[in-house]
């Protein structure tokens, strides 16, 4: 892997930056005199909820699907239009039934006008008004032919509306899923463009939560709200039009509920939106703690911090519970509040409509249709209000995803990158300055040259800048001044992929991927043949223990490599670097986790690795605390506080009786030394 070893990298950073990175991972800060291993977890800066801009930005992500969105809109309009016509036709069916029932009670042979006059003369004004308002044939019963035609028309109407609604839902599902698919790709690409500084300052579980939970929540919210809100809005418009057609007076009465509903929805959502933001923030923090606790499960148990982890989990779980409860409770008030307003509207419409039927100004079917419309009118408003909590939750998650997408990226590669004419492995530092924090210098005016084929060992106390030095070669961080050249080419003018393709790295922290041992070795060169993989395994002494496994090279190891020993994992990572055949090799405490006998084998493997390049011997940078492993280095650099204080061979540095000699004697002359 071309990534720095976490422990070494953190040792070489300024205290403040190290503790920030360690806190972000929930790791122990004991090397810097920090707090307990699980005592503090860094959080990204919290931003206030900005609902409307985030909603607009989320909506703009649908612009590539504008053709599909227009098709969805057309289908939705047709489906809603057919649905809102239905109550009017059912009102006509009611009028047919009512006219038949009333007509059967009247004597045949007279006209409806005569029947109405007779009822009025008898003092029954209400019946007279009903007869006058309806298309009644005295003496005739229910016209079942007309009734069946109306009912068949209603069935066909609702069936067509369902078909259009299904097509709309199908298209909308595709639009949402393609949009989320693209969003996931952008997040994945963004993570690869983020500088190492950002990754070190963030909690892993928090980033994972944004890339998984939050995106899933955005997908769910869009899927539920887009269709529901669009249908509800068009239904309200269509119903209002039909209500005006049936009765303008009753329509004005019913429209009084709109400002009341809008005021209630706004008042409630203003209070619930911050709670949804807090809910997903606490979700990310809880996920981060869980990820850390399970990753460092053994460490937690060894140091007896199980109770502390459980306490922190309980605290963050309580925070999440409180924020989720408040968000759901407050937003949940919308539904019953809207239902209450709708029920009041229903009562008022029913009373006024009944009086108008009694007065003969409206037919019974029209009142029935209007009551249905009034329910259809309040129902989409209630549905839209009930979607408010889902929408708020989705926008809160979208904000968190957008924060990740807006994070500062590493500087882009040059438009026309430089390339090396030959890969010899000559590395030159020319007056290099670097600092993690603006006011805390780390490396100042550093110059050195590593000639092709040389083995350059870097030693020094913790925090001296050893790993920082090789991180600069890999361009994990950018220089503040000076330059670094590789085979005469300034690495700042090269494409990062091209630069790193010629560099192999073996880390102190071994990392194996889920898969077979063969796959993990082949990761260094995916195009390698099976014979080349086997040769790399033999050269690095992997073959000697793989042969003893039941499945050999097809043994599946988990992502943490828990089913192989620490030394065996290190050998596999060395084989991976061997197979990559790099011109520049970086070994960062590569033998720190192996036993003495295996260390001898690893030393032989690394010696073969350093001298088996296809064009020339490899240039190697070896970071070591165990000085016995670098006695044969061509050049040993002793670093203190970002400066090279001594350089030379092992014998030369011992003879100088300086910093290197003190370090050497501390390891071999005494159990402890006061440096």
PEVENLIN-V954312 format. One record per residue. N is the residue number from 1. PHI is phi in whole degrees, -180 to 180 (none if undefined). OMEGA is omega as a letter, one per 20 degrees, with the letter a starting at -180 (* if undefined). Layout:
n:N phi:PHI omega:OMEGA
n:N phi:PHI omega:OMEGA
//
This chain:
n:1 phi:none omega:r
n:2 phi:-96 omega:r
n:3 phi:-139 omega:a
n:4 phi:-73 omega:r
n:5 phi:-69 omega:a
n:6 phi:-63 omega:a
n:7 phi:-64 omega:a
n:8 phi:-67 omega:a
n:9 phi:-62 omega:a
n:10 phi:-73 omega:r
n:11 phi:-66 omega:a
n:12 phi:-92 omega:r
n:13 phi:-97 omega:r
n:14 phi:-60 omega:a
n:15 phi:-56 omega:a
n:16 phi:-64 omega:a
n:17 phi:-70 omega:r
n:18 phi:-64 omega:a
n:19 phi:-66 omega:r
n:20 phi:-64 omega:a
n:21 phi:-65 omega:a
n:22 phi:-67 omega:r
n:23 phi:-64 omega:a
n:24 phi:-64 omega:r
n:25 phi:-94 omega:a
n:26 phi:74 omega:a
n:27 phi:-90 omega:a
n:28 phi:-69 omega:r
n:29 phi:-104 omega:a
n:30 phi:-66 omega:a
n:31 phi:-68 omega:r
n:32 phi:-108 omega:a
n:33 phi:76 omega:a
n:34 phi:-84 omega:a
n:35 phi:-83 omega:a
n:36 phi:-68 omega:a
n:37 phi:-55 omega:a
n:38 phi:-117 omega:a
n:39 phi:-82 omega:a
n:40 phi:-148 omega:r
n:41 phi:-122 omega:a
n:42 phi:-72 omega:r
n:43 phi:-124 omega:r
n:44 phi:-67 omega:r
n:45 phi:-60 omega:a
n:46 phi:-85 omega:r
n:47 phi:-112 omega:r
n:48 phi:-67 omega:r
n:49 phi:-64 omega:r
n:50 phi:-128 omega:a
n:51 phi:-64 omega:a
n:52 phi:-63 omega:r
n:53 phi:-60 omega:r
n:54 phi:-68 omega:r
n:55 phi:-64 omega:r
n:56 phi:-64 omega:r
n:57 phi:-65 omega:r
n:58 phi:-66 omega:r
n:59 phi:-66 omega:a
n:60 phi:-65 omega:r
n:61 phi:-69 omega:r
n:62 phi:-86 omega:a
n:63 phi:-60 omega:r
n:64 phi:-63 omega:a
n:65 phi:-104 omega:a
n:66 phi:-61 omega:r
n:67 phi:-63 omega:r
n:68 phi:-65 omega:r
n:69 phi:-64 omega:r
n:70 phi:-63 omega:r
n:71 phi:-63 omega:r
n:72 phi:-63 omega:a
n:73 phi:-63 omega:a
n:74 phi:-64 omega:r
n:75 phi:-62 omega:a
n:76 phi:-67 omega:r
n:77 phi:-61 omega:a
n:78 phi:-64 omega:a
n:79 phi:-62 omega:a
n:80 phi:-66 omega:a
n:81 phi:-60 omega:r
n:82 phi:-66 omega:a
n:83 phi:-67 omega:a
n:84 phi:-78 omega:r
n:85 phi:-77 omega:a
n:86 phi:-52 omega:a
n:87 phi:-58 omega:r
n:88 phi:-65 omega:r
n:89 phi:-68 omega:r
n:90 phi:-65 omega:r
n:91 phi:-63 omega:r
n:92 phi:-65 omega:r
n:93 phi:-63 omega:r
n:94 phi:-63 omega:r
n:95 phi:-63 omega:r
n:96 phi:-63 omega:r
n:97 phi:-65 omega:a
n:98 phi:-63 omega:r
n:99 phi:-63 omega:r
n:100 phi:-67 omega:a
n:101 phi:-66 omega:a
n:102 phi:-68 omega:a
n:103 phi:-63 omega:a
n:104 phi:-69 omega:r
n:105 phi:-86 omega:a
n:106 phi:-100 omega:r
n:107 phi:-68 omega:r
n:108 phi:-73 omega:r
n:109 phi:94 omega:r
n:110 phi:-113 omega:r
n:111 phi:-88 omega:r
n:112 phi:-65 omega:r
n:113 phi:-65 omega:r
n:114 phi:-65 omega:r
n:115 phi:-65 omega:r
n:116 phi:-68 omega:r
n:117 phi:-65 omega:r
n:118 phi:-65 omega:r
n:119 phi:-67 omega:a
n:120 phi:-70 omega:r
n:121 phi:-64 omega:r
n:122 phi:-82 omega:r
n:123 phi:89 omega:a
n:124 phi:-97 omega:a
n:125 phi:-67 omega:a
n:126 phi:-63 omega:r
n:127 phi:-63 omega:r
n:128 phi:-60 omega:r
n:129 phi:-66 omega:r
n:130 phi:-64 omega:a
n:131 phi:-66 omega:a
n:132 phi:-70 omega:a
n:133 phi:-83 omega:a
n:134 phi:-108 omega:r
n:135 phi:-88 omega:a
n:136 phi:-106 omega:r
n:137 phi:-111 omega:a
n:138 phi:-57 omega:r
n:139 phi:87 omega:a
n:140 phi:-95 omega:r
n:141 phi:-92 omega:a
n:142 phi:-72 omega:r
n:143 phi:-85 omega:a
n:144 phi:-68 omega:r
n:145 phi:-64 omega:r
n:146 phi:-64 omega:a
n:147 phi:-64 omega:a
n:148 phi:-66 omega:r
n:149 phi:-63 omega:r
n:150 phi:-64 omega:a
n:151 phi:-67 omega:r
n:152 phi:-63 omega:r
n:153 phi:-63 omega:r
n:154 phi:-66 omega:r
n:155 phi:-61 omega:r
n:156 phi:-62 omega:a
n:157 phi:-63 omega:a
n:158 phi:-69 omega:r
n:159 phi:-65 omega:r
n:160 phi:-64 omega:r
n:161 phi:-62 omega:r
n:162 phi:-66 omega:r
n:163 phi:-62 omega:r
n:164 phi:-64 omega:r
n:165 phi:-65 omega:r
n:166 phi:-64 omega:r
n:167 phi:-62 omega:r
n:168 phi:-62 omega:r
n:169 phi:-64 omega:r
n:170 phi:-64 omega:r
n:171 phi:-64 omega:a
n:172 phi:-64 omega:r
n:173 phi:-61 omega:r
n:174 phi:-64 omega:r
n:175 phi:-62 omega:a
n:176 phi:-64 omega:a
n:177 phi:-67 omega:r
n:178 phi:-68 omega:r
n:179 phi:-64 omega:r
n:180 phi:-68 omega:r
n:181 phi:-59 omega:r
n:182 phi:-67 omega:r
n:183 phi:-64 omega:r
n:184 phi:-63 omega:r
n:185 phi:-63 omega:r
n:186 phi:-64 omega:r
n:187 phi:-65 omega:r
n:188 phi:-61 omega:r
n:189 phi:-63 omega:a
n:190 phi:-63 omega:a
n:191 phi:-59 omega:r
n:192 phi:-75 omega:r
n:193 phi:-96 omega:a
n:194 phi:-74 omega:r
n:195 phi:-71 omega:a
n:196 phi:-61 omega:r
n:197 phi:-59 omega:r
n:198 phi:-68 omega:a
n:199 phi:-61 omega:a
n:200 phi:-68 omega:a
n:201 phi:-92 omega:a
n:202 phi:-111 omega:r
n:203 phi:-79 omega:a
n:204 phi:-57 omega:a
n:205 phi:-62 omega:r
n:206 phi:-67 omega:r
n:207 phi:-65 omega:r
n:208 phi:-62 omega:a
n:209 phi:-64 omega:r
n:210 phi:-67 omega:a
n:211 phi:-80 omega:a
n:212 phi:-120 omega:a
n:213 phi:-60 omega:a
n:214 phi:-68 omega:r
n:215 phi:-67 omega:r
n:216 phi:-61 omega:r
n:217 phi:-68 omega:r
n:218 phi:-62 omega:r
n:219 phi:-61 omega:r
n:220 phi:-62 omega:a
n:221 phi:-65 omega:r
n:222 phi:-62 omega:a
n:223 phi:-61 omega:a
n:224 phi:-79 omega:a
n:225 phi:-83 omega:a
n:226 phi:-59 omega:a
n:227 phi:-64 omega:a
n:228 phi:-67 omega:a
n:229 phi:-68 omega:r
n:230 phi:-63 omega:r
n:231 phi:-64 omega:a
n:232 phi:-65 omega:a
n:233 phi:-63 omega:r
n:234 phi:-67 omega:r
n:235 phi:-64 omega:r
n:236 phi:-60 omega:r
n:237 phi:-63 omega:a
n:238 phi:-64 omega:a
n:239 phi:-66 omega:r
n:240 phi:-62 omega:r
n:241 phi:-60 omega:a
n:242 phi:-68 omega:r
n:243 phi:-65 omega:r
n:244 phi:-64 omega:r
n:245 phi:-64 omega:a
n:246 phi:-77 omega:a
n:247 phi:-159 omega:r
n:248 phi:-60 omega:a
n:249 phi:-64 omega:r
n:250 phi:-65 omega:r
n:251 phi:-64 omega:r
n:252 phi:-62 omega:r
n:253 phi:-64 omega:a
n:254 phi:-69 omega:a
n:255 phi:-70 omega:r
n:256 phi:-60 omega:a
n:257 phi:-72 omega:a
n:258 phi:-63 omega:r
n:259 phi:-61 omega:r
n:260 phi:-64 omega:a
n:261 phi:-65 omega:r
n:262 phi:-63 omega:r
n:263 phi:-64 omega:r
n:264 phi:-63 omega:a
n:265 phi:-62 omega:a
n:266 phi:-64 omega:a
n:267 phi:-63 omega:a
n:268 phi:-78 omega:a
n:269 phi:-66 omega:r
n:270 phi:-61 omega:a
n:271 phi:-89 omega:a
n:272 phi:-90 omega:a
n:273 phi:-58 omega:r
n:274 phi:-60 omega:r
n:275 phi:-70 omega:r
n:276 phi:-69 omega:r
n:277 phi:-61 omega:r
n:278 phi:-64 omega:a
n:279 phi:-58 omega:a
n:280 phi:-77 omega:r
n:281 phi:-66 omega:r
n:282 phi:-67 omega:r
n:283 phi:-62 omega:r
n:284 phi:-63 omega:r
n:285 phi:-65 omega:r
n:286 phi:-66 omega:r
n:287 phi:-61 omega:r
n:288 phi:-62 omega:r
n:289 phi:-65 omega:a
n:290 phi:-63 omega:a
n:291 phi:-61 omega:r
n:292 phi:-66 omega:a
n:293 phi:-64 omega:a
n:294 phi:-78 omega:r
n:295 phi:-65 omega:r
n:296 phi:-103 omega:a
n:297 phi:-58 omega:a
n:298 phi:-66 omega:r
n:299 phi:-61 omega:r
n:300 phi:-60 omega:a
n:301 phi:-71 omega:a
n:302 phi:-61 omega:a
n:303 phi:-90 omega:r
n:304 phi:64 omega:a
n:305 phi:-102 omega:a
n:306 phi:-59 omega:a
n:307 phi:-63 omega:a
n:308 phi:-68 omega:r
n:309 phi:-63 omega:r
n:310 phi:-63 omega:r
n:311 phi:-65 omega:r
n:312 phi:-65 omega:r
n:313 phi:-62 omega:r
n:314 phi:-62 omega:r
n:315 phi:-64 omega:a
n:316 phi:-73 omega:r
n:317 phi:-66 omega:r
n:318 phi:-65 omega:r
n:319 phi:-61 omega:r
n:320 phi:-66 omega:r
n:321 phi:-61 omega:a
n:322 phi:-63 omega:a
n:323 phi:-66 omega:a
n:324 phi:-66 omega:a
n:325 phi:-63 omega:a
n:326 phi:-64 omega:a
n:327 phi:-63 omega:a
n:328 phi:-71 omega:a
n:329 phi:-67 omega:a
n:330 phi:-64 omega:r
n:331 phi:-69 omega:r
n:332 phi:-69 omega:r
n:333 phi:-67 omega:a
n:334 phi:-58 omega:a
n:335 phi:-61 omega:r
n:336 phi:-63 omega:r
n:337 phi:-65 omega:r
n:338 phi:-69 omega:r
n:339 phi:-64 omega:r
n:340 phi:-64 omega:r
n:341 phi:-63 omega:r
n:342 phi:-64 omega:r
n:343 phi:-67 omega:r
n:344 phi:-62 omega:r
n:345 phi:-62 omega:a
n:346 phi:-63 omega:a
n:347 phi:-62 omega:a
n:348 phi:-64 omega:a
n:349 phi:-65 omega:a
n:350 phi:-63 omega:a
n:351 phi:-67 omega:a
n:352 phi:-66 omega:r
n:353 phi:-64 omega:r
n:354 phi:-61 omega:r
n:355 phi:-64 omega:a
n:356 phi:-72 omega:r
n:357 phi:-66 omega:r
n:358 phi:-63 omega:r
n:359 phi:-86 omega:r
n:360 phi:83 omega:a
n:361 phi:-85 omega:r
n:362 phi:-141 omega:r
n:363 phi:-85 omega:r
n:364 phi:-63 omega:r
n:365 phi:-64 omega:r
n:366 phi:-65 omega:r
n:367 phi:-66 omega:r
n:368 phi:-61 omega:r
n:369 phi:-61 omega:a
n:370 phi:-67 omega:r
n:371 phi:-64 omega:r
n:372 phi:-63 omega:r
n:373 phi:-65 omega:a
n:374 phi:-65 omega:r
n:375 phi:-70 omega:r
n:376 phi:-65 omega:a
n:377 phi:-72 omega:a
n:378 phi:-79 omega:a
n:379 phi:-62 omega:r
n:380 phi:-64 omega:r
n:381 phi:-63 omega:r
n:382 phi:-66 omega:r
n:383 phi:-64 omega:r
n:384 phi:-62 omega:r
n:385 phi:-66 omega:r
n:386 phi:-69 omega:r
n:387 phi:-79 omega:a
n:388 phi:-61 omega:a
n:389 phi:-68 omega:r
n:390 phi:-66 omega:r
n:391 phi:-64 omega:r
n:392 phi:-62 omega:r
n:393 phi:-63 omega:r
n:394 phi:-65 omega:r
n:395 phi:-68 omega:r
n:396 phi:-62 omega:r
n:397 phi:-68 omega:r
n:398 phi:-62 omega:r
n:399 phi:-58 omega:a
n:400 phi:-67 omega:r
n:401 phi:-67 omega:r
n:402 phi:-65 omega:r
n:403 phi:-61 omega:r
n:404 phi:-67 omega:a
n:405 phi:-67 omega:a
n:406 phi:-91 omega:a
n:407 phi:-62 omega:a
n:408 phi:-59 omega:a
n:409 phi:-100 omega:r
n:410 phi:-67 omega:a
n:411 phi:-60 omega:a
n:412 phi:-69 omega:r
n:413 phi:-67 omega:r
n:414 phi:-58 omega:r
n:415 phi:-60 omega:r
n:416 phi:-122 omega:a
n:417 phi:-69 omega:r
n:418 phi:-80 omega:r
n:419 phi:-131 omega:r
n:420 phi:-86 omega:r
n:421 phi:-72 omega:r
n:422 phi:-145 omega:a
n:423 phi:-108 omega:a
n:424 phi:-106 omega:r
n:425 phi:93 omega:r
n:426 phi:-83 omega:a
n:427 phi:-118 omega:a
n:428 phi:-132 omega:r
n:429 phi:-97 omega:a
n:430 phi:-122 omega:r
n:431 phi:50 omega:a
n:432 phi:-83 omega:r
n:433 phi:-119 omega:r
n:434 phi:-155 omega:r
n:435 phi:-148 omega:r
n:436 phi:-76 omega:r
n:437 phi:-113 omega:a
n:438 phi:-55 omega:a
n:439 phi:-102 omega:a
n:440 phi:-129 omega:r
n:441 phi:-63 omega:r
n:442 phi:-120 omega:r
n:443 phi:-116 omega:a
n:444 phi:-131 omega:r
n:445 phi:48 omega:a
n:446 phi:-94 omega:r
n:447 phi:-133 omega:r
n:448 phi:-163 omega:r
n:449 phi:-132 omega:r
n:450 phi:-110 omega:a
n:451 phi:-77 omega:r
n:452 phi:-55 omega:r
n:453 phi:87 omega:a
n:454 phi:-76 omega:r
n:455 phi:-107 omega:a
n:456 phi:-106 omega:r
n:457 phi:-97 omega:a
n:458 phi:-121 omega:a
n:459 phi:-128 omega:a
n:460 phi:153 omega:a
n:461 phi:-70 omega:r
n:462 phi:-58 omega:r
n:463 phi:87 omega:a
n:464 phi:-78 omega:r
n:465 phi:110 omega:a
n:466 phi:-65 omega:a
n:467 phi:-68 omega:r
n:468 phi:-58 omega:a
n:469 phi:-59 omega:a
n:470 phi:-76 omega:r
n:471 phi:-64 omega:r
n:472 phi:-69 omega:r
n:473 phi:-62 omega:a
n:474 phi:-81 omega:a
n:475 phi:60 omega:r
n:476 phi:-71 omega:r
n:477 phi:-132 omega:r
n:478 phi:-96 omega:a
n:479 phi:-73 omega:r
n:480 phi:-88 omega:r
n:481 phi:-160 omega:a
n:482 phi:79 omega:r
n:483 phi:-155 omega:r
n:484 phi:-123 omega:r
n:485 phi:-114 omega:r
n:486 phi:-122 omega:a
n:487 phi:54 omega:r
n:488 phi:84 omega:a
n:489 phi:-107 omega:r
n:490 phi:-63 omega:a
n:491 phi:-66 omega:r
n:492 phi:-69 omega:r
n:493 phi:-97 omega:a
n:494 phi:-99 omega:r
n:495 phi:-70 omega:a
n:496 phi:-58 omega:a
n:497 phi:-62 omega:r
n:498 phi:-69 omega:r
n:499 phi:-60 omega:a
n:500 phi:-78 omega:r
n:501 phi:-66 omega:r
n:502 phi:-100 omega:a
n:503 phi:-121 omega:r
n:504 phi:-108 omega:a
n:505 phi:-140 omega:r
n:506 phi:-120 omega:a
n:507 phi:-98 omega:r
n:508 phi:-66 omega:r
n:509 phi:-87 omega:r
n:510 phi:-72 omega:r
n:511 phi:-137 omega:r
n:512 phi:-114 omega:a
n:513 phi:-94 omega:r
n:514 phi:-63 omega:a
n:515 phi:155 omega:a
n:516 phi:-84 omega:r
n:517 phi:-62 omega:r
n:518 phi:-61 omega:r
n:519 phi:-64 omega:a
n:520 phi:-68 omega:r
n:521 phi:-70 omega:a
n:522 phi:-67 omega:r
n:523 phi:-60 omega:r
n:524 phi:-70 omega:r
n:525 phi:-158 omega:a
n:526 phi:-59 omega:a
n:527 phi:-89 omega:a
n:528 phi:-68 omega:r
n:529 phi:-81 omega:r
n:530 phi:-56 omega:r
n:531 phi:-68 omega:r
n:532 phi:-68 omega:r
n:533 phi:-62 omega:a
n:534 phi:-66 omega:r
n:535 phi:-64 omega:r
n:536 phi:-64 omega:r
n:537 phi:-65 omega:r
n:538 phi:-68 omega:a
n:539 phi:-66 omega:a
n:540 phi:-107 omega:r
n:541 phi:65 omega:r
n:542 phi:-77 omega:a
n:543 phi:-60 omega:a
n:544 phi:-66 omega:r
n:545 phi:-101 omega:r
n:546 phi:-67 omega:a
n:547 phi:-62 omega:a
n:548 phi:-86 omega:r
n:549 phi:-83 omega:a
n:550 phi:-58 omega:a
n:551 phi:-102 omega:r
n:552 phi:57 omega:a
n:553 phi:-70 omega:r
n:554 phi:-91 omega:r
n:555 phi:-64 omega:a
n:556 phi:-88 omega:r
n:557 phi:-112 omega:a
n:558 phi:-80 omega:a
n:559 phi:-65 omega:r
n:560 phi:-91 omega:a
n:561 phi:64 omega:a
n:562 phi:-75 omega:a
n:563 phi:-98 omega:r
n:564 phi:-133 omega:a
n:565 phi:-74 omega:a
n:566 phi:-62 omega:r
n:567 phi:-65 omega:r
n:568 phi:-65 omega:r
n:569 phi:-62 omega:a
n:570 phi:-64 omega:r
n:571 phi:-63 omega:r
n:572 phi:-65 omega:r
n:573 phi:-68 omega:r
n:574 phi:-68 omega:r
n:575 phi:-63 omega:r
n:576 phi:-61 omega:r
n:577 phi:-67 omega:r
n:578 phi:-58 omega:a
n:579 phi:-67 omega:a
n:580 phi:-69 omega:r
n:581 phi:51 omega:a
n:582 phi:-82 omega:r
n:583 phi:-87 omega:r
n:584 phi:-129 omega:a
n:585 phi:-119 omega:r
n:586 phi:-120 omega:r
n:587 phi:-116 omega:a
n:588 phi:-104 omega:a
n:589 phi:53 omega:a
n:590 phi:-70 omega:a
n:591 phi:-111 omega:a
n:592 phi:-69 omega:a
n:593 phi:-111 omega:a
n:594 phi:-115 omega:r
n:595 phi:-76 omega:a
n:596 phi:-62 omega:a
n:597 phi:-66 omega:r
n:598 phi:-67 omega:r
n:599 phi:-61 omega:r
n:600 phi:-62 omega:r
n:601 phi:-65 omega:r
n:602 phi:-65 omega:r
n:603 phi:-60 omega:r
n:604 phi:-65 omega:r
n:605 phi:-63 omega:a
n:606 phi:-71 omega:r
n:607 phi:-64 omega:r
n:608 phi:-66 omega:a
n:609 phi:-65 omega:a
n:610 phi:-71 omega:a
n:611 phi:-116 omega:a
n:612 phi:-114 omega:r
n:613 phi:-62 omega:a
n:614 phi:-71 omega:a
n:615 phi:-102 omega:a
n:616 phi:-159 omega:r
n:617 phi:-64 omega:a
n:618 phi:-80 omega:r
n:619 phi:-80 omega:a
n:620 phi:-130 omega:r
n:621 phi:-108 omega:a
n:622 phi:-118 omega:r
n:623 phi:-93 omega:a
n:624 phi:-145 omega:r
n:625 phi:-99 omega:r
n:626 phi:-85 omega:a
n:627 phi:-68 omega:r
n:628 phi:-65 omega:a
n:629 phi:-84 omega:a
n:630 phi:-126 omega:r
n:631 phi:-61 omega:a
n:632 phi:-92 omega:a
n:633 phi:-66 omega:r
n:634 phi:-69 omega:a
n:635 phi:-147 omega:r
n:636 phi:-114 omega:r
n:637 phi:-105 omega:r
n:638 phi:-106 omega:a
n:639 phi:-111 omega:r
n:640 phi:-144 omega:r
n:641 phi:53 omega:r
n:642 phi:82 omega:a
n:643 phi:-117 omega:r
n:644 phi:-88 omega:a
n:645 phi:-94 omega:r
n:646 phi:-149 omega:r
n:647 phi:-154 omega:a
n:648 phi:157 omega:r
n:649 phi:-84 omega:a
n:650 phi:-59 omega:a
n:651 phi:-67 omega:a
n:652 phi:-62 omega:a
n:653 phi:-72 omega:r
n:654 phi:-66 omega:r
n:655 phi:-67 omega:a
n:656 phi:-71 omega:r
n:657 phi:52 omega:r
n:658 phi:-110 omega:a
n:659 phi:-63 omega:a
n:660 phi:-64 omega:r
n:661 phi:-62 omega:r
n:662 phi:-64 omega:r
n:663 phi:-63 omega:a
n:664 phi:-64 omega:r
n:665 phi:-65 omega:r
n:666 phi:-63 omega:a
n:667 phi:-87 omega:a
n:668 phi:-117 omega:a
n:669 phi:-99 omega:a
n:670 phi:-153 omega:r
n:671 phi:-68 omega:r
n:672 phi:-150 omega:r
n:673 phi:-140 omega:r
n:674 phi:-93 omega:a
n:675 phi:-87 omega:*
//
